[in-house]
Amino acid sequence: MATPTLNLTHIAIEGGIGVGKTTLAQGLAKKFNAHLLLEAPEENPFLELFYQDPERHGLSVQLSFLFSRLKQWQSLIQQDLFQSMVISDYLFAKDRLFALTNLSDEEFVLYDQVAQIIAINLPKPDMVIYLQSSPEIALQRVQKRNRSMEQGINLDYLKQVTDTFDQFFFHYQETPLLVVQTDRINFAEHPEALDMLMHRIHQMGNGTEFWADYTI
């Protein structure tokens, strides 16, 4: 396979709930022989409570995710793993996106003050892959995987999350960005699509590009 146009040591995969971030991250890590960095939502003690009562547990769930991800990244930096290659199924900035959706204005001000201090010296990825999906398809996938902590997720909430992510990545310019439309493709069900995406990654240049022209 050809050498990537970009010097890739860290690819971050992002998107809303149920778009297939973890599946894709696992597949790419295997293809690139890279270190895999996964968020661990099941370890957040407030997540299931949040889906049951968002107003009461919004700030708790966001701060828990924020500190958990900080701990993960500090561990990678201490081990110097960014000198090889890392594939993550989240961008550190994602916590702020969910905070915008989940928190009141007053809570968000407090959250944002903490997040800005924490994120000052964290490295940026070399490339971001944004998995884009309609809320309806995302809900079908969430229901199919049938996680108990996600039983409280509904279509209205997924629409809010989707709108927040779309707005963020519409203006995103910090790194090269590949936007992948996933309504017609599920990497868990069509692993052959991973090779097609790998080819697209190796053609990636600077700026924002889109990938939706595939046939399975």
Secondary structure, DSSP 8 states (H G I E B T S, - for coil): ----SS--SEEEEEESTTS-HHHHHHHHHHHHT-EEE---GGG-TTHHHHHH-HHHHHHHHHHHHHHHHHHHHHHHHHHTGGGS-EEESS-TTHHHHHHHHHS-HHHHHHHHHHHHHHTTT----SEEEEEE--HHHHHHHHHHHT-GGGTT--HHHHHHHHHHHHHHHHS--SS-EEEEE-TT--TTT-THHHHHHHHHHHT--SSEEEE-----
